[in-house]
Amino acid sequence: MERPLAQLNWWMPLYGIESENSLAFHPRSWSEGMENHSEDFNYYEWNAVGRAQAARHTRTDSRSQPHPPADLDPEPQLRFVVPRGGLVVFSAAQLHSTVRNTSGYTRFSTDFRTVNLADLRAGHGAPNVDSRPQGTSLRDFHRASDGAEMPDEVVADYDHGEYPEGGVLVFTPPSGESA
C-alpha cells in the first residue's frame, strides 16, 4: 500500500486563513470508503513519471492519481480555520480536499508527513476502508534525529514487489530542481 495507514499529515498556514481558503475533511468517507481507482496507482511508476511532471501542473492536474470517478458530494464536510502558525494534524487516510479559494486571498501553507516506526512495526494505523495502491512511500521517510533510512525489514512488511518496468523506488529530482 502506497500510503502507510500510520502516516500523519501536518498542515500549517503561513498567514491567516478563513473557511473559503482552507482544507475540507469528508468524514462520511472515513468509515464508508468510496470508489477511487487506487488499485490502478503504482507509487514507483508515480516516482518515475508523475512526480517529474509536477511543475507542469500548477492550475490543473491531469496526472493519474487515485480519485473518485465522479464529483465528490462535499457534504458533510469539516473545515478547520486556524490562525497563522496554527497546525492541523490528521491521518493521511482521512479524505481531505483543498477548498476552492473564493476568499480573494492566496493561501500560503507548508506541510509535511511523518510516520512512527513503532506504529509501523506493530501494524498500527487508520482503518483501511478503500486504499488498494501498489508500492510504498516508506523509503521516502528518514529518521529525524540522524537521517537514517527506513529499515528494510519495515519496508518489506508494506511492499509487495509490484515493480513496473522503469519504476523508481525513491524519487530524486533532476539536478538543479527541487521536489
N, C-alpha and C positions, 0 to 999 in steps of 0.2 A: 504494500500500500504506500503510495507516494507521500502522503502527508501523515506523519505519525500521529495517532489519536491522542498522544500525550502532549502534543505541541501547544504552546501558548503563544498568542499574538499580543504584542504590546503596541498600542497606538497612542501617539501624543500630538495634539495640535500645538503648533508653534505660536499661533495667535488665537485669540478667542474665536469660538465657532458658535453657530446657532443651529437650530433644527434644520434649516434649509441648506446647510452645507456640512452636514455631519455624516455619520455612518448609520445605517439601519440594520437591525438584527431581526430575524424572522423566526420567532420561537416555535411556530407550528411545525416547521421542518425538523426541529431537533429531535422529535420523537417519531414523527410520521415518515420522514425521508421523502424523496422525490426522484423522479426520473432525471438523470443528469448526464448520461453517456460517459461516466467516468471510466467505464471498462474499456473505452477506446483510447484513453490517455496513457501514455508511457512517459515517465519522468526523464528517462535517458534520451529519448527522442526529443523531448522538450529542451533539454540541455543542448543538444546538437543543433536544433533548428529554431525553436520558439524563442528562447532567451536571446539569441543572437539578433533577432529581429525587433527587440523591444523598442529601440529608439525610433522605429518607423511608425509606432502606434501610440501617438500622443492624444489624439482626439477620439479615435475608434480603434477597436482591436479585433481583427478578423482571424487571429491565430486560433488554432484548435485547442480548446480547453474544456474541461467539464463545465456544463451549464444546463439549465433546464431547456427542453426543446421548444417551449413556448414562453411568452412573457410570464414572469412570476407575479402571482397575486401578492402584492406587498403587505396585505393586511392579515393578521395583525402585525405590527412592527413596533420595535422599540428604538428610540433614538436617544443617545446619550449626548448631552450638551455639557461639556467640561470646559473649565477655564484654560487660558494659555498655560502651558506647562502641566496641565492635568494629564491623567493617564486612564486609558481603558484597556484592561487585560481580559482576554477572552480565549476560549478554546478555538483552535483552528477548525474544529469540526462543526462549530456553530455557523449556520448560514448567515452571512452578512453581505451587505452591498453598500456601494457608495451612493449617497443621496444625490439626485440631480440637483446641482447647485443653482438655486434661484435667489440666493441672498444678495447677489451683486458684489460679493467679496470672494477673492481667491482663497481657497483653503490650502494652507501650508501645514504639513504634518510630517512626522517621521514615524517609522515603525520598525520593529524587529521581531524575530521569533526565537523562542527558546524551547528546549526540552530538558527534562530532568533524567539523568542517567539511571537513577534508582527506579523511577517510574517505568522507563523503557525496559529495564531488566525484569521488572515484576509484571510487565504487560498491562500496566495501568493506563487509563486514558478515557476519553469520552466514549460513549456508546457509538458503535458504527451502525448507522441506520441506512446508509446508501452510498458508501465510498468503495469503489472497486478498481482503482487505477493500478497500473503496473509500475514496478520500480519503487525506489525510496529516495527521499531527500536527506536521509540521515547522514550521509557522507558530507553534507554541507555544514554540519554543526561541529563546532570546536569548543573545547572546554575553556571557559572564560579565564580561569586562573593561570593557565600556561599555554593555551593554544593547541593542546593535544587533540589529535583527530579522534573521531568516534571509534571506539573499539570494534574491530572486525566481527567479533562474536555477537555484538549487539546488532550491527547492521545485518548480519546473516539471519537473525530472527525475523526481520522485516522485509528482506529482499528475497525474492523467489526466482531469481535468474532470468527475468524477462528482458533480455538484451537485444534490441532490434539492431539490424546491421547499421553501422555508422553511429550507434548510440554513444552518449558520453555520460560517464558516471558522475562527474563533477564539472560544472560549467566554469570555464576560465575565460574572462573577457579578452578579446584580442588586445595586443599591446597598444597602449595609448587610449584605451577606452575604460570606462568603469561599468560595473554591473548595474 
